[in-house]
């Protein structure tokens, strides 16, 4: 999900609850930023979560493609 879509959904959800729309937008921005930083944070392994996922998908694709050679 893109950060814009996540922000819009959060802003709408908080707005429905009675808070002003701008409060929802600010909370949505904060949550999406937190998630983005979390996915790109490199821990002790030196690889981010998004890099690990990319490597896993690439490896799986190569394995499946190898079946048809």
N, C-alpha and C positions, 0 to 999 in steps of 0.2 A: 504494500500500500504506500502511495506517495505521501510525503509529509504534508502536502497541501490538502489531500483528501482526509488524512487523519485529523488535521486541524479543523477542517470544516465539520466533520462528524462530531468531534468533541465540542466545538462551539455550539452546534445545534442541540446536542444532548444536554449541555449545561443550560442553554437558553430555554429549553423546554421546562427545565426544573425551576425556572423563575429568575435565574441570575441574568444580568445584562449580557448581551451577545459578545461584547468586548472581553468580558471576563472569561467566557468560554474560549474565545480565540487565544487569549494569553495562556490559559491552562493547556489548550491543545498544542500550542507552540512549545511549551515547556515539556510536555510529555513526549512529543515527537522528537525534540532535540535530545532528550534523555535516551530514548530508544536508539537514535542514530549514533550517538556517542558510545552507547553500550555495544552496539554491533560492530563498531570500528575500533574498539579498545583492544590493544594487544596485551595479553597477560604474560605469564611466565614462559609460555610456549613461543612467543614472538609472532603469533598469527591471530588475527581478529576472527570473530565468529563468522563474519561475512566471507572472509578468505577461506576459512575451513569449509563452509558450505559450498563455495564455488569449487574448491578442490574436490570435494566429495561428489558433486554433480558431474564434474568433468571426468573423474575416474569411473563413475558408473556409466556414463555415456561411452567412454572408450571400451569398457568391458562389454557392453551390449553390442557395440559396433564390431568388436572382435569376433562375436559369434557368427556374423554374417560374411566374414572374409573367406 
